[in-house]
Amino acid sequence: MRSSLAGRHWDGSPRHTPRPRRWLRVAVDSPSRLLRSAQCDRCRHCGNPIEWCYLTDGSPVPLHPAELPCAAVPADERWHLSSGIAHPADDGSAWCRIAHQSLCPARTAPPDPTPQLRDLRRRLALRTRRLKDAGALPPTPVEPAPPTVPCRPARPVVRLLYVRYLAPCPVEDLRCVAQTRTRHRCTHPLLAPDAPPGTWALLPAAPATGQLPLPDTLMAVYDLTGLPYDEQLRWRTQRCPDHAAGPTAADTACTQWEPFDPLLHHQHIHPRLPTTARHHRARP
């Protein structure tokens, strides 16, 4: 009696034995840790195809997808692939690879290219123009100007009640030390938006009483002596305007003012005002 099940023998056994699945694995002794080398991609600057290959240290390098005769490529620009690893050298054959940077139309052309490379670069530039005309290539992103950050000292010198103190942090980050109703420290800053601020000034770095005279140097000081006495006292007790009006609230921390000594705190002497801005240079 024959089985009515399709794909099986008369005894019910399957006609085709399913093959076990084989998973791609990287061999232990393989010089490349990728399952597949030469990953295809497109250059984000010119839109032409490239192949991502990897060096011995694992860093990627984009290569032109086609091989070129060694006679058309300078000796210092020849690449070859061996076991999935890219090597910036010649392997002795008549063909080699070349890095995409040497052919990319969006980059400056290298000096004195060979006629074959000049023609190949011209064809890639024509393809880039067609992609731009068709809207398939996004415009080249314009790098933003380096941001300007205010030059403020990490621990400024503050002058209040005619005494100079070294602040624990920038003036804008000074917090109130009073305790709130929830038994937590107040989060309001001392430099309140509705309170009069101080002014930055260049004052001489005068030594304390009994010290040797210092060179005639000027230092940036956040001067609060022009404010009313009550306002300077509020800064000295390190309280926000709300807790300064109600002095019954306890303090959860001690005031962090440190008497300024120009000999001990010479690293905090800044000879320029922090009101101007410096250009932030990005690290290479």
N, C-alpha and C positions, 0 to 999 in steps of 0.2 A: 504494500500500500504506500503510495507516494504522499509525501506531506504537502499540504496545501499552502504551507508558509513559503513565501517568496524568499529567495536567498539562502535556502537551507537544503541539505541533502534529504534523501528519502528517510534516513534514520533520525532526522531532526538536527544534525550537526551543522554548524554554519559553513557555507560554501567558502567564504573568505575569512581567514583568520586575521583578526585585527592586529596590526603591528603595534608593539609597545611604543609609547611616546619617548622621544629622545630630546632631552633638554640641552640647550647650548651651555657649555661650560668652558671656562678658561683653564687651560692646562697649567699645571704648577710651574713647569719649566718654560712657559711662553714668555718672550720678552715684552709682549704687549698685554695689558690687562683689559683690553676691550674685546667684546664679542665680534666686532666688525670694525675694520680700519677704513680710512678714507671716507668719512661721513660727508655726504653731499650737502651743500648749502649754497647760499648766495651772499655775495659781499654786500654789506649794508650801506656802503658808500657808492658803489657803481652798479650793483645789481647783477654782475656777471657771476656764473657758477664757479664755485671753489670746492676743494676737498680738504677737510680737516684731518690732518695727520698729527702724530704725536712724536716728540723727541724722547730720548732715553730717560730724561728726568720727568717725563709726564706732561710737560708744557705743550699746548697745541700750536700748530703752525699751519696757516692756510696755503695750499699749493694749487697751482694751475692744474685743472683736471686732465689735460692732455700732455703726452710726452713730446719733447722737442729734441731735435738732433743736437748733439754736444757741440757741433761746430757753430751753431747759432747762439749758444749761451756762453757767456764768459765763465772762466774756470771758477771764480769765487762766488758764482750765483747758481751753481749746479747742485741739485739735490737728487737723492735716490732712496728708494724704499727697500728695506730688508726685514722680512718677518714682521711686517706691519709697523716698523719703526722708521721714521724719517731721519736721514743723515745728511747734513750739509756738506757733502763732498761728492766726488766723482767715483763711481764704482768700476770704471774701466770699460764700460760698454759704450755703444755708439749713441745711446739715447739717455736722456736725463729729464728731471723735473725742474721746475722753477717756482719760486715763491710768488704768490699773487701780488705782493707789494711791489714787485719790480714791473708789473704790467698794469696795475690798477690805474684807470684814467683819472680817478679822483685824487691821485697823489702826484707829486712832482716826478717827472721822468728822470731816470738816472742819466748821468752824463755819457755821451758817446755810445748809444745803443747800437747793436748790430742791425742790419737791414731787416732781418727776419723778425726780430723783436719789435722794431719800429712798426712794421706792417701789422703784427699781431696786436700791438697796443692800439693802433688806429682802428682796427676792427672792433676791439672791445669798447673803444670810445663811441663808435657808431651805434653799437648795441645799447650803450648807456643812454645816448640821446633819444633813441627810439622808446626806451622804457620811460623816460621822463615825459616825452610827448604824449604817450599813452596813459600817463598817470599811474603806472605800475610801480614807479620808484618814488618813495617819499622824499620830500626835500631834505637837503642836508641840515641836520640840527645845528643851530647856532649856539655856541657855548656862551652861557651867561657870563656877565662881567663878574669879577671876583667880588664877593660881598665885603662890605665895609663894616667893621666891628668897632665899637667905641673903645678907645684905649683907656680902660679904667683899671686902677691898681687892685690887686687882690685883697690887700689890707691897707686901706687908705689912712692917712693921718688926718684926724678931725680936731679942730680947735673950737672948744666951747668953754665958756666961763673963763676965758683967757688961759686955759690950760690945754696942752696938746696931748691927745690920746691916740693910740693905735687901735683901729677898729678890727674886729675879728674877721670881717668879710666886707664886700663892697657895700657902699652906703644904701643902695637900693635893696639889699638883701637883709638888712638889719630888722629883726623881729622884736615884737613886744615880749617882755618876760612875765607879764601879769597872768594870773589864772582866771579862766573863764568859769561860767556857772556849771559847765560839764566837767570841771576839774582837769581841764587840759590847758596847755599853753596857748596863749592868744596867737593867732596867725596873721594879725594885722601888722603891716610894716611901720617903722618909725617915720619914714618919708611918706606921709599921707598926702593924697592928692589935694586936699583942702587946707593943708598946713603950709606955711611959708618955708621954702627950701633954703639951704645955704648956698654959698658961692665958692667956686674954686679960685684959688689965688696962689701966686708964687711968693712964698715967704722965705726969708733966710733961715737956714738950718742952724739956729742958735743953740749952743750947748747948754746943758743944765748948770746949775750953780756949783762951783768947785771943780768943773772939768776944764781941760785944756781947750784953747780956742780952735775952732774948726776952720777950714778954708771957706772963703766966701762963695758958698753955693746956695742956689735957690731950690726949693722943693715945693711940690704941689700939695696944698693943704685945703681940705674942705672946711671953710670958715663958717662958723655959726655964731660968731660974736655980734653980728649985726642984728640978730633976732632978739625979741624981748626976753627978759630974765626968766619968765615962766616957761617959755618955749625952750630955752637952753636947759633949764632944770628938767624938763620932760625928756630931752635927749640924754641927759646925764643919768637919770633913773631908768632909761630905756623902756619907756611906756608909750603906747599909742595915744592919740588924743582922747579916745573914749575912756581908757583906764586912767589917764592923767586927770580927767575931770572927776573921777570917783576913786580916790586913793585908798578906799577900804579894801579893795581886792588884794589878795596876797600875791606873792611872786613865786613862780615855779622854777626859776633859774636865776643865777646871779648875773649881774651886769658884767659884760665881757670887755669893758674898757680897760686898756693897759696903758699906763703912763708911758709916753713916748720918750725914748732915749736915743739921740742920734748916733751914739757910739755902739749901742747894742743892736739897734734896729736900722743899721745903715743900708741893709739890702732892701728896705721899704722906702727909701728916698728916691723919688721920681722927679727929674728936673724939667718935665714938660707937663702941661695941663692936659687932663683927659677929656677936654671938651671936643677936641678934634678927633677924626676917625682915621684909622689906619686901614690899608688894603690888606685883606687876608690872603696870603700866598698859599696855594695848595701845594702839598708835598708831592714830589714826584713818585 
